[in-house]
Amino acid sequence: MLLINSESQQSLFEPTAQLNYDAAVFSNPANAENFPGSSKYAFAFTGTPSYAVYKKTDKLITDDYIHYDFYEYQENKSDIKWTILNDTASISNLLCQKAECDFGNRHWIAWFATSLPFSDGPYKFCGLPGLIIKISDSKNSYDFSLISIVEESVVVHKQQDVQPLKVSKAAFFKALNYYFNYPFESAQVGPNAVHFISGQDVMKKNVERLAGKINNWIENYRKGKENN
């Protein structure tokens, strides 16, 4: 779900389930950040993201987990370079215009509506002269489509007791690759290490099997062991 502050034009994109969980667990107002006059843009998409993306001024700030370790990294909004085309289409009863970009080792095709004056969209996508209504990569591995718009005040609950490890984007994906290439070894190191007293062979096969299923990341920086 995309939450946009209509006054500051700052936003948050996060899975709906995670937003609901945060609201249930962090109900103390002292642990909340208010988005007055926000609009909620609900997107249907393929895949189950675990990240939260904050768009603030000229920055993209991503919070994400690797195993149980909490990370944060920043990018510039200007890193997403669009080519706006003349093609138009009616999507969700809105007149939309086509744009394309290369981002995260994928080619993306977007449709945006200038009638919704928010330079924003799902995930990290932003920078067009209108809200992105639909965006997908050229292989259709990922597809985001607007399904509803709701205007209301929203309270966003954020964890206060867990501080993220702030790293570069390159360092985050290096750590992520290491985890997926060596999931069993990674689980046994770091501040949230898990040590197995027995059944190591069975557990190793299970974690390697599960990690192998998650091999089509939205940003396609996945590398094998030989290139890690």
C-alpha positions as CSV (number, residue, x, y, z in Angstrom):
1,M,0.0,0.0,0.0
2,L,1.2,3.5,-0.9
3,L,0.5,6.3,1.7
4,I,1.0,9.8,0.4
5,N,1.0,12.9,2.6
6,S,-0.9,15.3,0.5
7,E,0.7,18.3,2.2
8,S,4.4,17.4,2.2
9,Q,4.2,14.9,-0.8
10,Q,6.3,12.5,1.3
11,S,5.2,8.9,1.2
12,L,5.5,5.3,2.5
13,F,5.1,2.1,0.5
14,E,4.8,-1.0,2.6
15,P,2.8,-4.3,2.4
16,T,-0.7,-3.9,3.8
17,A,-0.2,-6.9,6.1
18,Q,2.9,-5.2,7.7
19,L,1.0,-1.9,8.1
20,N,-1.8,-3.8,10.0
21,Y,0.7,-5.7,12.1
22,D,2.5,-2.5,13.1
23,A,-0.8,-0.8,14.0
24,A,-1.7,-3.8,16.2
25,V,1.6,-4.1,18.0
26,F,2.6,-0.4,18.2
27,S,-0.6,1.1,19.4
28,N,1.0,3.6,21.8
29,P,0.7,7.1,20.2
30,A,4.2,7.8,21.3
31,N,5.4,5.2,18.8
32,A,3.5,6.7,15.9
33,E,4.1,9.2,13.1
34,N,1.0,11.0,11.9
35,F,0.4,11.5,8.2
36,P,-2.4,14.2,8.3
37,G,-4.7,14.3,5.3
38,S,-3.1,11.3,3.7
39,S,-4.3,9.4,0.7
40,K,-4.1,5.6,0.5
41,Y,-3.4,4.1,-2.9
42,A,-3.8,0.3,-2.8
43,F,-1.9,-1.7,-5.4
44,A,-2.3,-5.3,-6.4
45,F,1.1,-6.8,-7.2
46,T,2.9,-10.1,-7.8
47,G,5.4,-11.1,-5.1
48,T,5.4,-10.6,-1.3
49,P,7.7,-7.8,-0.4
50,S,9.3,-7.5,3.1
51,Y,10.6,-3.9,2.7
52,A,9.3,-0.4,3.5
53,V,10.2,2.4,1.2
54,Y,10.1,6.0,2.4
55,K,10.2,8.8,-0.1
56,K,11.4,12.1,1.5
57,T,12.4,15.2,-0.4
58,D,15.0,13.9,-2.9
59,K,15.8,10.6,-1.1
60,L,14.5,7.0,-1.2
61,I,15.0,5.3,2.1
62,T,14.5,1.6,2.3
63,D,14.2,-0.5,5.4
64,D,14.5,-4.3,5.0
65,Y,15.5,-7.4,6.9
66,I,18.1,-10.1,6.1
67,H,17.2,-13.0,8.3
68,Y,16.5,-11.2,11.6
69,D,18.8,-8.3,11.1
70,F,17.3,-4.9,10.3
71,Y,19.0,-2.7,7.6
72,E,18.5,0.7,6.1
73,Y,20.0,2.2,2.9
74,Q,19.4,5.4,0.9
75,E,19.3,6.3,-2.8
76,N,18.6,9.4,-4.8
77,K,15.2,9.8,-6.5
78,S,17.1,11.0,-9.5
79,D,18.6,7.6,-9.9
80,I,15.4,6.6,-11.7
81,K,15.6,8.1,-15.1
82,W,12.4,8.1,-17.1
83,T,11.7,8.3,-20.8
84,I,8.2,9.7,-21.3
85,L,6.4,8.5,-24.4
86,N,3.4,9.8,-26.3
87,D,1.3,6.7,-25.9
88,T,-1.9,7.0,-23.9
89,A,-4.5,4.6,-22.5
90,S,-7.5,4.5,-20.2
91,I,-6.6,2.5,-17.0
92,S,-8.9,2.4,-14.0
93,N,-11.1,5.0,-15.7
94,L,-8.1,7.4,-15.8
95,L,-6.3,8.8,-18.9
96,C,-2.8,7.6,-18.5
97,Q,0.5,8.3,-20.4
98,K,3.3,5.8,-20.9
99,A,6.8,6.0,-19.6
100,E,9.8,3.6,-19.4
101,C,12.9,3.3,-17.3
102,D,15.8,0.9,-16.5
103,F,16.1,0.3,-12.8
104,G,17.4,-2.6,-10.7
105,N,18.6,-4.5,-13.7
106,R,15.1,-4.6,-15.1
107,H,13.3,-2.6,-17.8
108,W,10.0,-1.1,-16.5
109,I,6.9,0.1,-18.4
110,A,4.7,2.6,-16.4
111,W,1.4,4.4,-17.0
112,F,0.8,7.6,-15.0
113,A,-2.1,10.0,-14.7
114,T,-1.5,13.7,-14.6
115,S,-5.0,14.1,-13.2
116,L,-3.6,12.8,-9.9
117,P,-0.8,15.4,-9.2
118,F,1.5,13.1,-7.1
119,S,5.0,12.4,-8.5
120,D,4.9,9.0,-6.9
121,G,4.0,5.3,-7.3
122,P,4.5,1.8,-5.9
123,Y,7.8,0.6,-4.5
124,K,10.6,3.1,-5.2
125,F,9.1,4.4,-8.4
126,C,8.6,8.2,-8.6
127,G,9.6,11.3,-10.6
128,L,6.8,11.4,-13.2
129,P,4.3,14.3,-13.6
130,G,1.5,12.3,-12.1
131,L,0.7,9.2,-10.0
132,I,1.8,5.9,-11.5
133,I,-1.4,3.8,-12.0
134,K,0.3,0.7,-13.4
135,I,3.9,-0.5,-13.8
136,S,5.4,-3.8,-14.7
137,D,8.8,-5.1,-15.8
138,S,9.3,-6.3,-19.4
139,K,9.3,-10.0,-18.3
140,N,6.1,-9.5,-16.2
141,S,7.8,-10.9,-13.2
142,Y,6.5,-8.0,-11.2
143,D,3.3,-6.1,-11.9
144,F,1.7,-3.3,-9.8
145,S,-1.8,-2.0,-10.7
146,L,-3.9,0.5,-8.8
147,I,-7.1,-1.0,-7.3
148,S,-8.4,1.7,-5.1
149,I,-7.9,5.3,-3.7
150,V,-9.0,6.3,-0.2
151,E,-8.6,9.8,1.2
152,E,-8.3,9.8,5.0
153,S,-6.0,10.6,7.9
154,V,-3.6,7.7,8.6
155,V,-1.3,7.0,11.6
156,V,1.8,5.2,10.6
157,H,3.3,3.2,13.5
158,K,7.1,2.7,13.5
159,Q,9.3,0.6,15.7
160,Q,11.3,2.7,18.1
161,D,13.2,0.1,20.0
162,V,15.0,-1.5,17.0
163,Q,17.5,0.7,15.2
164,P,18.5,-0.3,11.7
165,L,22.1,-1.0,10.6
166,K,22.7,1.8,8.1
167,V,24.6,0.7,5.1
168,S,25.1,1.5,1.4
169,K,22.8,-0.2,-1.2
170,A,25.7,-2.1,-2.5
171,A,26.6,-3.4,0.9
172,F,23.0,-4.4,1.6
173,F,22.7,-6.5,-1.6
174,K,26.1,-8.0,-1.0
175,A,24.9,-9.2,2.5
176,L,21.6,-10.3,0.9
177,N,23.4,-12.4,-1.7
178,Y,25.6,-14.0,1.0
179,Y,22.5,-14.9,3.0
180,F,20.7,-16.6,0.1
181,N,23.9,-18.4,-1.1
182,Y,24.8,-19.5,2.4
183,P,21.5,-19.4,4.4
184,F,22.5,-22.0,7.0
185,E,25.9,-20.4,7.7
186,S,24.4,-16.9,7.8
187,A,21.8,-17.9,10.4
188,Q,24.5,-18.8,12.9
189,V,26.4,-15.5,12.9
190,G,25.5,-11.9,13.9
191,P,23.6,-10.5,16.8
192,N,20.5,-12.7,16.1
193,A,22.4,-15.9,15.5
194,V,20.6,-19.2,15.8
195,H,22.7,-22.2,17.0
196,F,21.5,-25.7,16.2
197,I,22.4,-28.4,18.8
198,S,21.0,-31.3,16.8
199,G,19.4,-32.0,13.4
200,Q,21.8,-29.8,11.5
201,D,21.8,-31.8,8.3
202,V,18.0,-31.7,8.0
203,M,17.8,-28.0,9.0
204,K,20.5,-27.1,6.4
205,K,18.5,-28.8,3.6
206,N,15.3,-27.0,4.7
207,V,16.8,-23.5,4.8
208,E,18.7,-24.0,1.5
209,R,15.5,-25.2,-0.1
210,L,13.5,-22.2,1.1
211,A,16.2,-19.7,0.1
212,G,16.4,-21.3,-3.4
213,K,12.7,-20.5,-4.0
214,I,13.2,-16.8,-3.5
215,N,15.4,-16.2,-6.5
216,N,13.6,-13.6,-8.5
217,W,14.2,-10.3,-6.7
218,I,12.4,-7.2,-7.7
219,E,15.8,-5.6,-8.1
220,N,17.7,-8.2,-10.0
221,Y,21.0,-8.2,-8.2
222,R,20.9,-12.0,-7.5
223,K,24.3,-13.7,-7.8
224,G,25.3,-17.3,-7.5
225,K,28.0,-18.5,-5.0
226,E,30.7,-18.3,-7.6
227,N,30.1,-14.6,-8.1
228,N,29.2,-13.7,-4.5
